[in-house]
Amino acid sequence: MTSTIKPRDAKELRQAVEWALNEGVPLDVRGEGSKLALGKPMQCGQVLDLSGISGIVDYAPEELVVTLRAGTPMREVEALLAQRNQMLAFEPPDLGPLLGREPGQGTLVGAVMGNLAGSRRLSAGAARDHLLGFSGVNGRGEAFKSGGRVMKNVTGYDLSKVLAGSWGTLAVLDEVSVKVLPAPDQTATLMLMGLDDAAAVRAMCAAMGSPHEVSGAAHLPGRTALRLEGVAPSVEARLKGLRELMVDVGAKMEELGTLESRAFWREVRDVVPLNAAPDENVWKISCPPTEGPAILARIKAQRPAAQAFYDWSGGLIWLALPPSADADHGLVRGALGAAGGHATLIRAAETVRATVPVFQPQSAALVALAARVKESFDPKGLFNPGRMG
């Protein structure tokens, strides 16, 4: 049975990594473990549990910055920000329930390491765009700090862009500083009813390209949602303009107020509308928005039982497929075709994830680049070995 190391501060974290390096013991790095079922199964000698390195270090509402330790639960961060009517603008999703865990688990650092973002991704950016600074330990046992001492052999890298999306395979962070923003006073959602996928994507792209500052565009079966946020007079004026813009679409229109809108977009953020059965395989497909309907049509031609919905104005497809031994990875990735994009297997049985590529296979040039980055940060492969394939 794998044992656990639970450091209480940055010093103990560095000591734990130094021990693992000297002993040649690979580490399963985790916070609250809410996304353990995402990625390839790992064979690690020890669990490095960061939940003991927890707590808010500093919160400066006037400066729009919060600094916290790596194991701080997301729910604590969101509760703190709500007291000052502020938010994490990139809307980090709670994927715990989708992955078989209880809701409300997970850490902000975990969301950053996955570079996760919700529906506001198009207007506010992803997690990496809100990461201001951080400190941690690399796989050489060296402590480092963004903006301070430069790590050996990584001069020239934008560290936030490198670490965000690495799923804990390059370094272990102990502290991060993140940009926050004021939460909107009002939220309104314009619903377009009954559009097919292609018409919905055209409407979403038109809305996102309009001057009405749409902050979210999603298409669920039978309804297409366009979100507006801000102070009440602005939201009211932009909603009127958006309705006028959408007249030619020919769809019946409905509106959601602030409370209904917040509940709706929270569910979209957390992938609730997919309504995937517990044994279904779940894919996250990123693609050019205008190509999404054709990609999904190619998949449904072979798997009519597939369920899906769109976010990011059609650039993100959440897809649920019936259980299969290979998660239909050839079909899903083949459907991308010349359109480009990438498909990530978010949920599947461990036996499936052990045998198929969870993350989009990369070109030889990108594989070589990733290997050089890995060599710079973690040459012995201590952190989450094999998780990304």
Secondary structure, 3 states (H helix, E strand, C coil): CCEEECCCCHHHHHHHHHHHHHHCCCEEEECCCCCCCCCCCCCCCEEEEHHHCCCEEEEEHHHCEEEEECCCEHHHHHHHHHHCCEECCCCCCCCCHHHCCCCCCCEHHHHHHCCCCCCCHHHHCCHHHHEEEEEEEECCCCEEECCCCCCCCCCCCCHHHHHCCCCCCCEEEEEEEEECEECCCEEEEEEEECCCHHHHHHHHHHHHCCCCCEEEEEEECCEEEEEEEECHHHHHHHHHHHHHHHHHHCCEEEEECHHHHHHHHHHHHCCHHHCCCCCCEEEEEECCHHHHHHHHHHHHHHCCCCEEEEEHHHCEEEEEECCCCCCCHHHHHHHHHHHCCEEEEEECCHHHHCCCCCCCCCCHHHHHHHHHHHHHHCCCCCECCCCCC
